[in-house]
Structure formats: C-alpha cells, structure tokens
Amino acid sequence: MFIWARTGMKQSKKIAVTGGIGSGKSTVLKIIAQKGYPVFSCDEIYAELIKDKKFLAKLCDKFGDILNEEGGLDRKKLSSIVFGDREKLAKLDALTHPAIYSEMFRRADETWGLCFCEVPLLFESGGEELFDGVIVVLRDEKHRIESVAKRDNCAESDVQSRINNQFDYNKLNFTKYYVLHNNGNLEQLSAKIDDILQRIEK
C-alpha cells in the first residue's frame, strides 16, 4: 500500500473499475467507452511508462539488470525478481503505483463530468479512497480460469495459482461499491452497465 494524495483542481467525477484476473474489467471499460464516456487504463499507462528512459532508469536502480537486448524492460526478468518476494514487490509497487495514478489523474482532470478508470490493483494499492466511486466486476471462478487460460495460452492450474495469490474480493463490504456480476452474455453485461451508469449519474 502507498500513500499518494491528489492535488490541483478536481474537474471530473472519477469512477474506478476493478476486479480479479479474468473478471472482464477491460470488456466493461470498452462497453462504457462505447457509451460515450472517457475511460483510462492503468495497464495502458504502465505500458507507456516502461518506455520512458527516466522511469526505466529508476527501475534498474532498484532491481538491477532488467532490460532486454533492445534496451527495453524485460518483464519476465522483473517478474522473476519480485515474484514470491513481498519486500521487493512492495518496492516495485511504491515506484510504479504513484507514477501510474499521477498520470491517470492528470489525464482524467483534462476531462469534465464523469469518467472511468480501469484499476486492476485498486484495493491492493489502497487507492479506492482516491475515487468518487468504485465498480467491482465479479465473475464465477470457473469462467475466469477458462478465459485467462485461453487468453494467455497457459494451463488452468497456473491461472488458479494466480487467482489464489490475488486479493479476495469476497471479503469486501459490497454495500460501499457498485457490484457488477459478469456471468452472462455481452448484451446482458451491457444492460447491467446501463443500470449502474444510471445510478452513478443520479
């Protein structure tokens, strides 16, 4: 967890979209974007950050030789260093999370009205209080495992291990958040999103 404070004038109402791996966060964000709302993604911002030489230098300073032959970040090297090491993972989070949040809020504050931010590690980073609301995307574990195994071309047992090591969303006090159950088809999902959007707009 990190402590980071938003600064400057608050121009937009920001809603975080989060959920476990394979829950369908990106699909939800895509549908929201199709409905005309500004959307932002932590993963997309991180992908841009790791191409920045200054940011890469900070990562190398903390974790050593983590670059590939082209001088870019070797994600597998970095993952192997922090995997299973809570102290090193905490150092990585302390470096990356504030940078991602800062850039995401900078972009969001260039908009007016309601916007949505996909934040995979929202509760792990302690960032839920930074938003005006949170949509938690839930999906049954069987479909999550099947979806990720197909997407990443990996064994279902590997996906299960990743889920076991992630935040347990069943521990949440759901009365505090907008809960979206993603267990149907796209048409049903879109209808559920419409319902939540109407509640948020009110």
C-alpha positions in Angstrom: 0.0 0.0 0.0 1.2 3.5 -0.7 0.1 7.0 0.4 -0.5 9.4 -2.5 -2.6 12.5 -2.5 -4.3 14.1 -5.4 -3.5 17.7 -5.9 -4.9 20.5 -8.0 -8.5 21.3 -9.1 -10.9 18.4 -9.3 -12.6 18.8 -12.6 -14.2 15.4 -13.2 -16.0 12.7 -11.3 -13.8 9.6 -11.4 -15.1 6.0 -11.0 -12.7 3.1 -10.6 -13.4 -0.2 -12.4 -11.7 -3.1 -10.7 -11.9 -6.9 -10.2 -9.9 -10.0 -10.2 -8.0 -11.5 -13.2 -10.4 -12.7 -15.8 -13.4 -10.9 -14.4 -13.9 -8.8 -17.5 -12.7 -5.4 -16.4 -11.4 -4.5 -19.8 -14.6 -5.6 -21.5 -16.6 -3.5 -19.1 -14.4 -0.4 -19.8 -14.7 -1.0 -23.5 -18.5 -1.0 -23.3 -18.5 2.1 -21.1 -16.3 3.8 -23.7 -18.7 2.8 -26.5 -21.5 4.6 -24.5 -19.5 7.8 -24.8 -17.7 8.1 -21.5 -14.0 9.0 -21.2 -12.0 5.9 -20.0 -8.5 5.4 -18.8 -6.4 2.2 -18.1 -3.7 1.7 -15.6 -2.2 -1.1 -17.7 -2.0 1.2 -20.8 -0.4 3.9 -18.8 2.1 1.5 -17.3 2.9 0.2 -20.8 3.8 3.8 -21.8 5.8 4.4 -18.6 8.1 1.5 -19.1 9.1 3.0 -22.4 10.3 6.2 -20.7 14.0 6.1 -20.2 13.9 8.0 -16.9 11.4 5.6 -15.4 13.4 2.6 -16.7 16.5 4.1 -15.0 14.6 4.2 -11.7 13.6 0.5 -12.1 17.1 -0.5 -12.9 18.4 1.4 -9.9 16.1 -0.7 -7.7 16.2 -4.1 -9.4 19.5 -4.2 -11.4 19.7 -5.7 -14.9 16.1 -6.0 -16.1 16.5 -4.8 -19.6 16.3 -6.8 -22.8 18.8 -6.7 -25.7 16.9 -3.7 -27.2 17.2 -1.7 -24.0 13.6 -2.1 -23.1 12.1 -3.6 -20.0 12.3 -7.4 -19.8 9.0 -8.1 -17.9 9.9 -11.7 -17.3 13.2 -10.7 -15.6 11.4 -8.2 -13.4 8.6 -10.7 -12.6 11.1 -13.3 -11.6 12.8 -10.9 -9.2 9.7 -9.8 -7.4 7.7 -13.0 -7.6 7.4 -14.5 -4.1 9.3 -11.7 -2.5 6.9 -9.4 -0.7 9.6 -6.8 0.1 10.8 -6.4 -3.5 7.2 -6.4 -4.7 6.4 -3.6 -2.3 9.4 -1.6 -3.6 8.1 -2.1 -7.2 4.6 -1.0 -6.2 5.9 2.0 -4.3 7.6 3.1 -7.5 5.0 2.2 -10.1 1.7 2.9 -8.5 2.2 6.6 -7.6 3.5 7.3 -11.2 0.6 5.5 -12.8 -2.0 7.2 -10.5 -0.4 10.6 -11.1 -0.5 10.3 -14.9 -4.0 8.8 -14.9 -5.5 11.6 -12.8 -3.7 14.2 -14.9 -5.4 12.8 -18.0 -8.7 12.4 -16.2 -8.7 16.0 -15.0 -8.4 17.2 -18.5 -12.0 16.0 -19.0 -15.2 17.3 -17.4 -18.0 15.3 -15.9 -18.0 11.6 -15.4 -15.0 9.3 -16.4 -13.9 5.8 -15.7 -10.5 4.3 -14.8 -9.6 0.6 -15.0 -7.5 -0.1 -11.9 -6.6 -3.8 -11.5 -4.9 -3.4 -8.1 -7.2 -0.8 -6.6 -7.6 -2.3 -3.2 -4.0 -3.7 -3.0 -2.7 -0.2 -3.6 -5.0 1.4 -1.2 -6.3 3.6 -4.0 -10.1 3.2 -3.5 -10.4 6.4 -1.4 -9.0 8.4 -4.3 -12.1 7.9 -6.4 -15.6 9.1 -6.3 -17.0 5.6 -6.7 -15.9 2.0 -7.4 -17.4 -0.6 -9.7 -16.3 -4.1 -8.7 -16.6 -6.6 -11.5 -17.3 -10.2 -10.3 -17.4 -13.4 -12.3 -17.5 -17.0 -11.3 -14.1 -18.6 -10.9 -14.7 -21.3 -13.5 -15.2 -18.8 -16.3 -12.4 -16.6 -15.1 -10.0 -19.6 -15.2 -11.2 -20.7 -18.7 -11.0 -17.1 -20.1 -7.4 -16.4 -18.8 -6.1 -19.8 -19.8 -7.4 -19.2 -23.4 -6.2 -15.6 -23.5 -2.7 -16.3 -22.2 -2.3 -19.8 -23.7 -1.4 -21.3 -20.3 -2.5 -24.1 -18.1 -5.7 -23.7 -16.0 -3.7 -24.7 -12.9 -1.4 -21.7 -13.5 -4.4 -19.4 -13.6 -5.7 -20.9 -10.4 -2.4 -20.1 -8.7 -2.6 -16.5 -9.8 -6.1 -16.2 -8.5 -5.1 -17.7 -5.2 -2.4 -15.1 -4.8 -4.7 -12.2 -5.6 -6.9 -10.0 -3.5 -10.0 -11.9 -2.2 -12.9 -9.8 -3.4 -15.4 -11.8 -1.4 -14.1 -10.0 1.7 -15.3 -6.7 0.5 -18.2 -4.8 2.0 -20.2 -4.6 -1.2 -22.6 -2.0 0.2 -19.9 0.5 -0.3 -19.4 -0.2 -4.1 -21.3 -0.7 -7.3 -21.2 -4.5 -7.9 -21.3 -5.8 -11.5 -21.9 -9.6 -11.9 -20.4 -10.6 -15.3 -21.9 -14.1 -15.7 -24.0 -13.6 -18.9 -23.5 -12.6 -22.5 -22.4 -9.2 -23.8 -26.0 -7.9 -24.2 -26.7 -8.8 -20.6 -23.5 -7.2 -19.4 -24.3 -4.0 -21.3 -27.7 -3.8 -19.7 -26.2 -4.2 -16.2 -23.7 -1.5 -17.0 -26.5 0.8 -18.1 -28.2 0.2 -14.8 -25.0 1.1 -12.8 -24.4 4.2 -15.0 -27.9 5.5 -14.3 -27.3 5.0 -10.5 -24.0 6.8 -10.7 -25.4 9.7 -12.8 -28.1 10.3 -10.2 
